[in-house]
Amino acid sequence: MSAGDSYFSKALTYSNRKLLSEFRAGTADVSFDTIVGTGLSGTVYVSRVAPTVGSKFAIVRKPDDQSTHSCYRIEGSVGLEYIIADDFVYSGRTVRRVIERMREEYPWSKFMGVWTYEAQVFKSRAYILDRWRWADEVIHGAPMFGPLTYQEMCSKTYGYPVLYAPENGWTAA
């Protein structure tokens, strides 16, 4: 990936036409009136896309933002249904933080899903919340792979517990 292809460069330099065509194609069947972003690239992306699609927008500040520019943790205007626009979702920590902050500040506004502008993929509220339920259950001891826990699956497949996924991916036992 060259410097011009980074997710920040995409948010900053892509034409509005390109950003909008990707966004509209990915969110065509989604009901929302607000787009929420976080961080620098999210701020740039959301502030470019939302006004053009006729949506409100808000920025959720990161917890370590010690900026003296504002005492508010969320800046902008929030409606009844929001989506989060983020460059990509890896662990889900950012999405969870944004949803929790939105619940605190705007409890009437419903989370509808996440648009990842780097991958051009929309994941619905049901998809995101279902994965969280599963992850929370695993953290509290539930089986991770069907009837097997993570360590049971590793022991059965490889003969010993492993801490990381194998380099070539998982294989059937």
BELJO-V436917 format. One line per field, one symbol per residue. phi: phi as a letter, one per 20 degrees, with the letter a starting at -180 (. if undefined). burial: + if it has 16 or more other C-alpha atoms within 10 Angstrom, else -. A space follows every 50 residues. Layout:
phi->???
burial->???
This chain:
phi->.egfdffffffedffggfgffffffedgddeacbddcbmffffffffeeg ffemdfbbdefffefegefbeeecdpcceeccdddbfbddengfffffff ffffecfeeefdqcdeffelcddfgfffffffgfffffgeoffedmedfg fffffffdnbfcecffgenfdff
burial->------++-+++------++--+--++----+++++++--++++++++++ ----+++++++------------+---++-++++++++-----++-+++- ++------++++++++++--++++---+-------------+++-----+ ++++-------------------
